[in-house]
Amino acid sequence: MGTKMKAKFDGMCKNCGEEWHVGNEIFYQKDPKAICADQECFKSQGGSLEFRSNYNRPAQQTSFYREKIKFNLPHVDVPEGVTQSAETLVAVITKADQLARMFYPELDSESQVFGQIRSKLVDQLLVVIFNEYKSR
């Protein structure tokens, strides 16, 4: 299967003479060899394309694709103490988010770095809460 990609080198199609430069979109296939900036010429050389979205792709171990998993949540009664703890945790996460936005206003709040900072602030707030609870 061939692919559409950005050219890494300047080149010219041996079939039609179409030229391309580094960074231009080209069609490339290793076997059988087919390469051209023009899709029809690429196909005439025996090239074929298959476009797939990430959701239909088979699972791969890469940093760009995450396999979907199904989580089965058991049906149990949740004790009041757990509910109160969960509410505390939500409050801590909310406060950590507010602090991260205050400390790093220029940082995109949906970036991985922002998430890591927020997570660290959650950890620190939980330690403070635990230490206060323990000292009582």
ChimeraX attribute file (.defattr): number of C-alpha atoms within 10 A of each C-alpha:
attribute: neighborCount
match mode: 1-to-1
recipient: residues
	/A:1	12
	/A:2	21
	/A:3	16
	/A:4	17
	/A:5	13
	/A:6	16
	/A:7	17
	/A:8	13
	/A:9	11
	/A:10	11
	/A:11	17
	/A:12	15
	/A:13	16
	/A:14	11
	/A:15	13
	/A:16	12
	/A:17	12
	/A:18	13
	/A:19	15
	/A:20	20
	/A:21	15
	/A:22	12
	/A:23	12
	/A:24	14
	/A:25	16
	/A:26	22
	/A:27	23
	/A:28	24
	/A:29	20
	/A:30	11
	/A:31	10
	/A:32	13
	/A:33	12
	/A:34	21
	/A:35	26
	/A:36	27
	/A:37	25
	/A:38	16
	/A:39	17
	/A:40	12
	/A:41	19
	/A:42	24
	/A:43	17
	/A:44	11
	/A:45	16
	/A:46	14
	/A:47	23
	/A:48	18
	/A:49	15
	/A:50	8
	/A:51	10
	/A:52	9
	/A:53	6
	/A:54	12
	/A:55	11
	/A:56	7
	/A:57	11
	/A:58	9
	/A:59	12
	/A:60	10
	/A:61	8
	/A:62	8
	/A:63	6
	/A:64	7
	/A:65	13
	/A:66	12
	/A:67	12
	/A:68	8
	/A:69	6
	/A:70	5
	/A:71	6
	/A:72	6
	/A:73	6
	/A:74	6
	/A:75	6
	/A:76	6
	/A:77	6
	/A:78	8
	/A:79	8
	/A:80	9
	/A:81	9
	/A:82	10
	/A:83	11
	/A:84	11
	/A:85	11
	/A:86	12
	/A:87	12
	/A:88	14
	/A:89	15
	/A:90	13
	/A:91	13
	/A:92	19
	/A:93	19
	/A:94	14
	/A:95	16
	/A:96	21
	/A:97	20
	/A:98	13
	/A:99	16
	/A:100	21
	/A:101	17
	/A:102	10
	/A:103	11
	/A:104	13
	/A:105	10
	/A:106	8
	/A:107	12
	/A:108	12
	/A:109	15
	/A:110	8
	/A:111	9
	/A:112	10
	/A:113	12
	/A:114	17
	/A:115	15
	/A:116	12
	/A:117	18
	/A:118	22
	/A:119	16
	/A:120	14
	/A:121	19
	/A:122	22
	/A:123	14
	/A:124	14
	/A:125	17
	/A:126	16
	/A:127	12
	/A:128	12
	/A:129	12
	/A:130	11
	/A:131	11
	/A:132	10
	/A:133	9
	/A:134	8
	/A:135	6
	/A:136	5
